[in-house]
Amino acid sequence: VDAYVTTIGGKDKLATVKSLDQTYTMEMMGMSLTFREVIDNGKLFRSVTGQGMNLMKEVYDGSAGYSEQMGQRIPTEGKDLEEKKDDVIPFPEMFYNQPGYTVEVKGAEEINGKVAYKLSVTKPTGAKTIVFFDQDSHLKLKEIHSGTEEGQTTTIDFADYKQVDGIMFPHTQTISGPMPQPMVMKAQVIKINTPVDTSLFKI
């Protein structure tokens, strides 16, 4: 994990990141969609837009949150609200050695032809993730997230790492699990520590 943190930019560089504004494009059922995620000092905004419509929105202001789909707003509560504390950390791997995190090495597996270390991570909120790191490049190749519902998992494959302001980001993420078909997200814009419109986080 330390090797991964060093490879993507180093602890000191990553610690300077207070806000992260990422925009991705993806195709779903023949429709071109835009996904945006903004993390800013413990706050979170996510949206999916397509064909001029806001299809999904998620907001967390550091203490409360909601999700909105097709105009219907649902407050974020309970375990979902607790897990938002994980989502607002830009580089959670920096904290794996902190109290509250449990990390177990589960051996090695081959991921897309590359040998990867397999780690089981339990976060302070209780959320569990399996993370795979390339033994050679030390880059993160895959995450498997256990959902709040029994047996529900989401897998994210990371590829096409490129440098943005001295930090390596995967520019292709393939998400599978919740949808019938895997969804490939391609990074269009990644902005670090740029001014953020605070109205995005308004509840």
Salt bridges, closest charged atoms under 4 A:
ASP21 OD2 - ARG36 NH2 2.74
GLU37 OE2 - ARG46 NE 2.65
GLU58 OE2 - ARG46 NH1 3.30
GLU58 OE2 - LYS84 NZ 2.87
GLU68 OE1 - ARG73 NE 3.70
GLU82 OE2 - LYS85 NZ 3.37
ASP87 OD2 - ARG46 NH1 3.76
ASP87 OD2 - LYS84 NZ 3.48
GLU93 OE2 - LYS140 NZ 2.67
GLU104 OE1 - LYS106 NZ 3.74
GLU109 OE2 - LYS118 NZ 3.06
GLU143 OE2 - LYS140 NZ 2.76
GLU143 OE1 - HIS145 NE2 2.77
ASP157 OD1 - LYS142 NZ 3.92
ASP160 OD2 - LYS162 NZ 3.77
